[in-house]
Amino acid sequence: EQETSLNTQGCTTEGDLLFAQKCKELQGFIRPLTDLLNGLKMGRFDRGLSSFQQSVAMDRIQRIVGVLQKPQMGERYLGTLLQVEGMLKTWFPHIAAQKSSSGGSRHQISKGFSV
């Protein structure tokens, strides 16, 4: 059922399906990332970061959120997404990734990529 719904969203290969599934699992990180982005925009981190660092951080956070919201991007970004996953879990250890319906997917996704 999940595979069928993902296929209708433009996913064609197994890697595309894995990428879309991983995006879905990481959806819970969008809110804390958005909160962090809003804090940067409102100057909450002015004392700790230069304006260049703030600009770079805002750009990167917007890119990460954009990727998480576009599960149809496909398997060519799967390695990058797995690296982002590791970073998100380090930044926000209190937030658990949403569980997917297929039990063995974590092993399958990580198998060919170093995180």
NORMO-V92716 format. One record per backbone hydrogen bond with DSSP energy under -1.0 kcal/mol. CO is the residue of the C=O (numbers start at 1). NH is the residue of the N-H. If there is no record, write none. Layout:
BEGIN
co=CO nh=NH
co=CO nh=NH
END
This chain:
BEGIN
co=1 nh=5
co=2 nh=6
co=3 nh=7
co=4 nh=8
co=6 nh=11
co=7 nh=10
co=13 nh=17
co=14 nh=18
co=15 nh=19
co=16 nh=20
co=17 nh=21
co=18 nh=22
co=19 nh=23
co=20 nh=24
co=21 nh=25
co=22 nh=26
co=24 nh=27
co=25 nh=98
co=26 nh=29
co=27 nh=30
co=29 nh=33
co=30 nh=34
co=31 nh=35
co=32 nh=36
co=33 nh=37
co=34 nh=38
co=35 nh=39
co=36 nh=40
co=37 nh=41
co=38 nh=42
co=39 nh=44
co=40 nh=43
co=43 nh=46
co=45 nh=49
co=50 nh=54
co=51 nh=55
co=52 nh=56
co=53 nh=57
co=54 nh=58
co=55 nh=59
co=56 nh=60
co=57 nh=61
co=58 nh=62
co=59 nh=63
co=60 nh=64
co=61 nh=65
co=62 nh=66
co=63 nh=67
co=64 nh=68
co=65 nh=69
co=67 nh=70
co=70 nh=73
co=74 nh=77
co=75 nh=78
co=77 nh=81
co=78 nh=82
co=79 nh=83
co=80 nh=84
co=81 nh=85
co=82 nh=86
co=83 nh=87
co=84 nh=88
co=85 nh=89
co=86 nh=90
co=87 nh=91
co=88 nh=92
co=92 nh=95
co=104 nh=108
co=105 nh=109
co=106 nh=110
co=107 nh=111
co=110 nh=113
END
